[in-house]
């Protein structure tokens, strides 16, 4: 029995548009009814891999009415003019990647900008994304984050890239090949330190999903023997270092209000992530009072 199909919204019934459609990361059941309808009725399905698109359609129990066209990094530029002509002529073109949201480290940017420059409609069917899924389950800060795509392949470039994240206070999300994960985590330990927290998400939403949380040192040891599957890494933001002079001044204010120096130091350290140890702050306070 075919899955239920939701009625198209008024904007979707108009022809001549590019529809960016998020596809399941691993479980076909995660497909929305709007995605099912779009794949079934589109004039053209522009897919990163047409074989995967056919497999998805089969899993969803649908037979696309339109034709499938491959659009990947190497041929996207040459595909754009013809696709723009089709959209101008009233066609609905659905763009999908292998999994997740198109354009997020996947093809589609040239096609989207081409449509915008030509004054053509671009719409989106929201849905799964490995970036936001990993961020949500990581347990790390999600109020501010950045996405870094794939980590650089070569070690020298990778270490330079990691050094750029050393002071980044936002949570960072990036993809990595399972073949290079161990090397990347070891470089991260050397560049960012073994205590920085991170999460490795493997095979998100799939049968063998695994979420590994820990310090970079712990995760590097875990990955040393090899890891399989699609990998998304979430890296905790850097904790800003507190200015010692400012902390000393805060302690002095508390002492003037009647607090003991040791108690004031403990209170200030607790209130400032990244602050020096209580002993170091205590010594700095005594030195300032001399």
N, C-alpha and C positions, 0 to 999 in steps of 0.2 A: 504494500500500500504506500502511495506517495505521501511525503510529509505535507502538512497543511501549508497553504500559501497565503500570505497576508495580501490584502488588496493594495495596489499601488497608491501612493499618495498622489495628489494632483500634480505636483511638480515632476513626479517620475513618469507621468503619462505623456508628457510633452517629449517630442523627439529632439534629436540634435543635441546630445550632451555626452560628456565623458563622466563615467561613474566609477569612482575609486572604491573598490570593494575589499574589505578585510576578510580573509579566509581563515578557517581553523588552523591552529598550530599543530594539532595532531588528532583531535577527536572530531569526526564529521558532525556529530550531534551538537557541536558548539556553533554550527552555522545558523544564522538567523533566517527567519522565513522570508525576509526581504532579500537576502543574498540568494536563496533558492529561486525566488521569482526572477531576480535579475539575471542569473545564469541561464534560466530557462527561456527568457524572452529577448535577451539582448541581440542586436543585429550582429555585433562582433564581440567576441571575448578575446581581449589582448592579454595573453598569459605569458609569464616568465618561462614556463615549461608547459607546453600543450599536453604532454603525457600526464603530468600531474593534474592538470585541469580536467582531463577526461576521467581520471581516477576519482577525483572529487565529485564530479557530476554523477558518476556511476554510484558512488557511495550515498549520494543524496537522492538517488532514484529519479534523476531527471535526464532528459535528452535535450541539449541546447538547440534552440531553433536557428540560431545564427552560426556563423563560422568561427573557428578558432584560429588565432593568429599568434605566432610567437613574437614576443617583444622582450628582449633581454639586453644586457649592457652593450654587447657588441653590435647589435643591429637596430637599437632604438632610434638613433638619429635618422637612419634611412627609412624607418617605418612612419615617422611622424607626419610628413607631408600628405601621404595617402590617407592616413587616419583623420587628419584635420579635414580633408575634402569630404570624407564620409560623414563626419559630424556636421559639417556645413550643409550637407544634403539631407539632414534629418535623422541620421542613424544614431542609435544609442550604442556607445562603445563602453564595455565594462573592462576595467583594468584590474588584474589580479596578479599577485606574486605567488611564489611557491607556498608561503604561509605567512599569516599576519597581515599587517597594513602595508599596502604598496608605498613605494618611495622611501620607507624607513630602511635605509641601507639596501634598497632594492630598486629596480628600474622604474621609470615613470616621470622623472623630473622634467625631461625634455618635452614629453607629451603634455604635461600639465602647463608648463610655461608657454608652450606653443598655443594651447587653447586659450589661455589668458590673453596673450598678445593678439590673438585673432578675435577676441570678444566672444568666445564660445563658452557655454555653460560647463562648469566643473562641479560635480556633486560628490558626496562621499557616503558610503554605507559603513558606519563605524563597526568595529568588532575587535577580534583578538589582536594582540600585539605582544611579542616576547618581551619588549622593553618594559612596558607597564606591568605585565604579569610578574616578571622577575622582581621589579621594584616593590610590588605590593606584597609579595610573600617573603621578601628579604628580611624584614624586621629592622631595616635601616631607615634613616630619615627620608621621607618621600615628599616633603613640602617644597623642596628645591632640589632639582637634579639636572644632570646633563647627560646626553647620549653621545658616545664617542665612536660609534660604528665598530669596525673590526680593529683589534690591536694590530700595529704594524708587524709585518712578517719578519723583517731583519732585526737582529738583536740591537744593533747600534741605534736604529730608528725607534725601536720599542723602548729602549732605556731613556732616550730623549723625551719621548711621548709620556712615559711614566713620570719623569722629572717634572713635566708640566702639570701633572696632577698632584704633586707633592703638597702644594698650598691650596688646592681646590677645596673649598668648604662645602660645595654641593656634593650630594651623592652622585657617583658616576656609574653609568651602565655601559657595558660594551660586550661585543660578541667575540668569541675566540674559537678557533679550530680545536677539536679534541687532540689533534696531533701536536699542537703547540702550547696547550694549556699549561703543562708542567713547566716549560721554559719561561712562559710569561709570568707565572706566579713566582718563580724563583727570581726573575728579574725584578718583580715588584717588591719582594722581600729585600733585595739588595738596595733598591732605590727609595722605597717608602718606609722600610723598617718592618720587622716581623710582627709587630703588635697591631698594625692597622687592621681594622676589621673588614671582612668581605664575605660575600656569599656567592657560591657557584651553583647555578641552576642548570640541571642537565635534563634533557628530554621533557621540557615543560608540557604539561597536560597529557603526556603520553603514558603508555602502560608502565614504563620503567622510569618515571619521573623521580628525580632525586634532588633535594635541596640541601646543600652543605654549607653550614654557617661556621665561622670561626675567624681566627686571625690569619693574616697572610702566611705566617710561618706554618700554622697547622694545615692550611689548605695546600700549601706547596708540598708538604710531606705526604698528604693524602693523594695528590695527583701524580706523584713521582713514578708510580708503577703503571701509569696509563689510564686514560679515561675515554669512554665511548659516548657518542651521541651529540646532539645539538647543544651548544654551550652558551649560556648568557652569564656574565659576571657582573655583580653589583659591588661597588667599592665604596666604603664609608668615606664621607668627606673629612678633610683635615680639621683637626680641632685647633682653633686659633690659640696661639700662645699669649698668655696674659702678660702685660707689661709689669715688671717687678716694681718699678717706682710707684705705679698706680696702686698696686696691692699693698705696698708698705703704707701708703697714705690712708687706705681704707682701714688697715689695722690700727693705725694711730688714732683715727676717729673713734673707733670702737673702744680703744683703751681710754681715751679722754672721756668717754661716756660711762666708764667704770668697769669695763671688761678686763680680765686678765690677759696678758700678752699671748700666752699659749692658746687660750680659748678663742681669742680674736683671730689668731692665725688659722686655727682649725676652721672657723666659720668662713673666713675669706677664701681659703683654698676650696672648701666645699662648694662655694658659690661660683667658682670660676674654673670650668673645664680647661685643662691645659696649663693650669697654674703650677708653679714649682712645688716641691714637697713642703710640708709644714716646717720641717727642720731648716730648709733653705730660706723660707720666708721669715722664720723666727730670727735666724742669724742676721738677715738683712734689716729687720726691724731694730734689733739691738745695735747694729752698726750705725743706723741712721740716728739713733737716740744718743750716741756718744758725743 
